[in-house]
Amino acid sequence: MNYVVVDFEWNQAMRSDSPVFNRLPIHLRGEIIEIGAVRLNDDFSLGDEFTMDIKPAYFRQMHYKVKKLTGFDKERLDKGVSFPTALEAFREFCGEDVTFLTWGCDDQGIFEQNIIIHDLDWDWVSGWINLQLIYNVQTGGDRNQKALSAAMEHFGIEQTRVAHDALGDAYNTALVCTNLDMIEGLNTYDDAERILSLRTASAAAVTEAEAAPEVIEHEVSDGYASKAEAFNDPRIASLACPKCGRDMAGIKWINQGDGRYMNLYSCKDHGQYLVRVKFKKNSYDTNMTASRIVYEADDEMITLYREKSTAARRRGRSRSGRRYR
């Protein structure tokens, strides 16, 4: 397996309704004007480098925002090679069975779109790895995107290459790789989205729990096909008194809206406990994650539960009455 860190710079159409789109099989988001890449050695240290400028065939006028960001001008573009020529050279550099590592997901889409408009193929590419996911998992992050500059600052990497230059960004991304456990990151990559989603849900539960008095516990459970399935799970529906260990009985789950439910549990010797459950659909499959928070109920919480329960009964009677009119 060959691992190559790659970055692309691309030009954009001057207008979203530009006539150039009439000549294209797809609505091209950007036309690649520079390829930059760094091959990783077997130990994930930095290896050979590749860079090539490409003369655009469709978006020939430099977009002012791209020019400002990259420093590219028309004179430099005119000296570039065609995309098919650049791709042939790039493929030779990458070798067989190549997996690309990028900072984010945009590069893959742009690369594949450019291949489509030139009627070329990408069968020689084995896969793509979004290094942001590995970075976030290994540095305690969440699902939010992090700037490459932030990762460099985190690892104390000095900026020695030009930013927003394809080779410069590929080189800096490769330096971040050398500070990650890439073997572990690649082995667990398919599970990274789930790990980060659960971590985000857990962090939200902690934040909510910390804002409430007398927090007892919080737990995040995954893999529920429905809310009914979750409420049949003892991890969600069962609660033992934290002081005496006896099982407590809940009153009723009250729907608060926005995937949030609450229930009031009672111990005859040690009082009442409020349980909140929040459901969230997973981004990585069709199931749901449930965050359960338990805290010792004060008078305000008990009053809130009773008010919500009364309101729910009124809504139920109202719907029942309308049904038979």
C-alpha positions in Angstrom: 0.0 0.0 0.0 1.3 3.4 -1.0 0.2 6.4 1.2 0.4 9.8 -0.4 -0.6 13.1 1.2 -2.2 15.2 -1.4 -3.6 18.7 -1.8 -5.2 20.5 -4.7 -5.7 24.1 -5.5 -8.5 24.9 -7.9 -10.0 27.8 -9.8 -13.7 28.6 -9.8 -16.2 30.0 -12.3 -16.7 33.7 -12.2 -20.5 33.2 -11.9 -22.7 30.3 -10.8 -24.6 30.7 -14.1 -21.6 31.0 -16.3 -22.2 29.7 -19.9 -19.2 27.4 -19.5 -21.4 24.9 -17.5 -23.4 24.3 -20.7 -20.3 22.5 -22.1 -19.8 20.3 -19.1 -21.4 17.0 -18.1 -21.6 18.1 -14.5 -21.7 21.4 -12.5 -18.0 21.6 -11.9 -17.2 23.1 -8.4 -13.6 23.8 -9.2 -11.0 23.2 -11.9 -7.7 22.0 -10.5 -4.8 24.3 -11.2 -2.1 22.8 -8.9 -1.4 19.3 -7.5 0.9 19.0 -4.5 1.8 15.7 -2.9 4.2 14.0 -0.4 4.7 10.3 -0.4 5.0 8.7 3.1 7.6 6.1 3.7 6.8 2.7 5.3 7.3 4.3 8.8 5.1 7.2 7.8 8.1 9.6 7.6 8.2 12.1 4.8 9.3 10.8 1.4 9.4 12.2 -2.1 7.5 15.3 -3.2 5.4 16.1 -6.3 4.1 19.4 -7.6 2.7 20.5 -10.9 0.8 23.5 -12.2 -2.2 22.9 -14.5 -3.5 25.2 -17.2 -7.3 25.3 -16.9 -9.4 24.3 -19.9 -12.7 25.7 -18.7 -12.3 28.3 -15.9 -9.6 30.2 -17.8 -10.1 33.5 -16.0 -8.7 33.6 -12.5 -11.4 34.1 -9.9 -10.3 37.1 -7.8 -10.8 35.2 -4.5 -8.7 32.3 -5.7 -6.0 34.7 -6.9 -5.9 36.5 -3.6 -5.8 33.2 -1.6 -3.2 31.3 -3.7 -1.2 34.1 -5.4 -1.9 32.4 -8.8 -2.2 34.7 -11.8 -3.0 34.2 -15.5 0.7 34.2 -16.4 1.5 31.3 -14.1 -1.6 29.4 -15.3 -0.6 29.8 -18.9 2.7 27.9 -18.2 0.9 24.9 -16.7 0.3 21.6 -18.4 -3.1 20.1 -19.3 -4.9 18.1 -16.6 -4.6 14.7 -18.5 -0.8 15.3 -18.7 -0.6 16.2 -15.0 -2.7 13.2 -14.0 -0.5 10.8 -15.9 2.6 12.2 -14.2 0.9 12.2 -10.8 -0.2 8.6 -11.3 3.3 7.5 -12.1 4.5 9.3 -8.9 1.9 7.6 -6.7 2.5 4.1 -8.0 0.0 1.2 -7.7 -2.4 0.6 -4.8 -2.3 4.2 -3.6 -4.4 5.6 -0.7 -4.7 9.4 -0.6 -4.5 11.2 2.7 -6.1 14.7 2.8 -7.0 17.4 5.3 -10.8 17.4 4.9 -13.1 15.9 2.3 -13.2 18.6 -0.4 -10.1 17.4 -2.3 -11.6 14.0 -3.1 -14.8 15.5 -4.7 -12.8 18.1 -6.7 -10.4 15.4 -7.9 -13.1 13.1 -9.1 -15.1 15.9 -10.8 -12.0 16.9 -12.8 -11.4 13.3 -13.8 -15.0 13.0 -15.0 -14.9 16.1 -17.2 -11.8 14.9 -18.9 -13.2 11.4 -19.3 -10.3 9.7 -17.4 -10.5 7.1 -14.7 -9.7 6.8 -11.0 -9.7 3.0 -10.7 -6.1 3.1 -9.7 -7.0 4.9 -6.4 -7.5 2.4 -3.6 -9.1 4.8 -1.1 -9.2 8.2 0.7 -8.4 9.0 4.3 -9.6 12.3 5.9 -6.8 13.0 8.4 -9.0 15.4 10.3 -10.9 12.4 11.7 -7.7 10.7 12.9 -6.5 13.9 14.4 -9.8 14.6 16.2 -9.9 11.1 17.6 -6.4 11.1 18.9 -6.4 14.6 20.3 -9.7 14.4 22.2 -11.6 16.5 19.6 -15.2 16.2 18.4 -16.8 16.1 14.9 -16.1 19.8 14.2 -13.5 20.5 11.5 -10.2 21.8 12.6 -7.9 24.0 10.5 -4.6 22.6 9.4 -2.9 25.6 11.1 -4.6 24.6 14.4 -3.2 21.1 14.1 0.2 22.4 13.4 0.0 24.7 16.4 -1.2 21.8 18.6 1.9 19.8 17.7 4.3 22.8 17.8 5.0 22.5 14.0 6.7 25.5 12.6 5.3 27.0 9.4 8.2 26.7 6.9 6.2 26.3 3.6 3.7 28.7 2.0 0.1 28.2 3.0 -2.6 27.8 0.3 0.1 26.3 -2.0 -0.7 22.7 -2.9 2.7 21.3 -2.1 3.1 23.6 1.0 -0.2 22.4 2.4 0.5 18.7 1.5 3.9 19.0 3.2 2.4 20.6 6.4 -0.3 17.9 6.4 2.4 15.2 6.2 4.2 16.8 9.1 1.0 16.4 11.2 1.0 12.7 10.2 4.4 12.3 11.8 2.9 13.4 15.1 -0.1 11.0 14.9 -0.2 7.2 15.6 -0.9 6.5 11.9 -1.0 2.7 12.4 -3.7 3.0 15.1 -5.5 5.7 13.1 -5.7 3.7 10.0 -6.8 0.5 11.8 -9.7 2.4 13.6 -10.5 4.8 10.7 -13.8 3.1 9.8 -15.0 3.6 13.4 -13.8 7.2 13.7 -17.2 8.9 12.9 -18.9 6.8 15.5 -16.3 7.5 18.1 -16.5 11.2 17.5 -20.3 11.2 17.4 -20.5 9.4 20.8 -17.9 11.7 22.2 -19.9 14.7 21.1 -23.0 13.3 22.6 -21.2 12.5 25.8 -19.7 16.0 26.0 -23.2 17.5 25.6 -24.5 15.3 28.4 -21.7 16.4 30.7 -22.4 20.0 29.9 -26.1 19.6 30.7 -25.4 17.5 33.8 -22.9 20.1 35.1 -25.5 22.8 34.9 -28.0 20.8 37.0 -27.8 20.3 40.8 -26.8 17.0 42.4 -25.7 15.2 39.4 -25.6 11.4 39.9 -24.5 9.9 36.6 -24.6 10.3 32.9 -24.3 7.6 30.3 -24.4 7.5 26.5 -25.9 4.4 24.8 -25.8 3.6 21.1 -27.5 1.4 18.5 -31.3 2.0 19.1 -33.6 1.5 16.1 -36.4 3.3 17.9 -37.2 5.2 21.1 -39.4 2.3 22.1 -36.4 -0.1 21.9 -34.4 2.3 24.0 -37.0 2.6 26.7 -37.1 -1.2 26.9 -33.3 -1.2 27.6 -32.5 -1.4 31.4 -29.6 1.0 30.8 -32.3 3.6 30.0 -35.4 2.6 31.8 -34.0 1.0 35.0 -32.6 3.0 38.0 -31.3 1.8 41.3 -31.2 4.2 44.3 -27.6 5.5 44.5 -27.8 5.3 48.3 -29.4 2.0 49.1 -29.2 0.2 45.8 -32.9 -0.8 45.7 -34.6 -0.7 42.3 -36.8 2.4 42.0 -40.0 2.8 40.0 -40.5 5.6 37.6 -43.8 7.4 37.0 -44.0 8.0 33.3 -41.7 9.2 30.5 -42.8 12.7 29.5 -42.0 14.0 26.0 -40.5 17.5 26.2 -40.0 17.8 22.5 -36.8 17.9 20.4 -36.0 14.3 21.3 -36.0 15.0 25.1 -37.8 12.9 27.7 -38.0 13.1 31.5 -39.1 10.7 34.2 -39.3 10.9 38.0 -38.1 7.9 40.1 -38.7 7.5 43.8 -37.1 5.7 46.7 -39.2 5.4 49.8 -36.2 6.1 52.1 -34.0 8.5 50.0 -36.3 10.7 48.0 -36.8 11.3 44.3 -34.5 11.4 41.3 -35.1 13.0 37.9 -33.9 11.2 34.8 -33.5 13.0 31.5 -33.0 11.2 28.2 -32.1 12.9 24.9 -32.2 11.1 21.6 -30.1 12.0 18.6 -30.0 10.4 15.1 -26.5 9.0 14.2 -24.7 10.4 11.2 -22.9 7.1 10.5 -26.0 4.7 10.4 -29.8 4.7 10.7 -29.9 4.2 14.5 -30.1 6.6 17.4 -27.9 7.5 20.4 -29.5 8.1 23.8 -27.9 10.3 26.4 -29.2 9.6 30.0 -28.6 12.0 32.8 -29.6 11.3 36.4 -29.7 13.8 39.2 -31.2 14.2 42.6 -34.5 16.0 42.2 -35.1 19.2 44.1 -38.5 20.9 44.5 -38.1 22.9 41.3 -37.5 19.7 39.3 -40.4 17.9 40.9 -42.7 20.9 40.1 -41.4 21.0 36.5 -42.1 17.3 36.0 -45.6 17.6 37.4 -46.4 20.6 35.2 -45.1 18.8 32.1 -47.0 15.6 33.0 -50.3 17.6 33.5 -49.8 19.4 30.2 -49.2 16.0 28.5 -52.5 14.6 30.0 -54.4 17.7 28.8 -53.1 17.3 25.3 -54.1 13.6 25.3 -57.7 14.4 26.4 -57.9 17.1 23.8 -56.9 14.8 21.0 -59.2 12.1 22.3 -62.1 14.6 22.4 -61.5 15.7 18.8 -61.4 12.1 17.6 -65.0 11.5 18.5 -66.6 14.8 17.4 
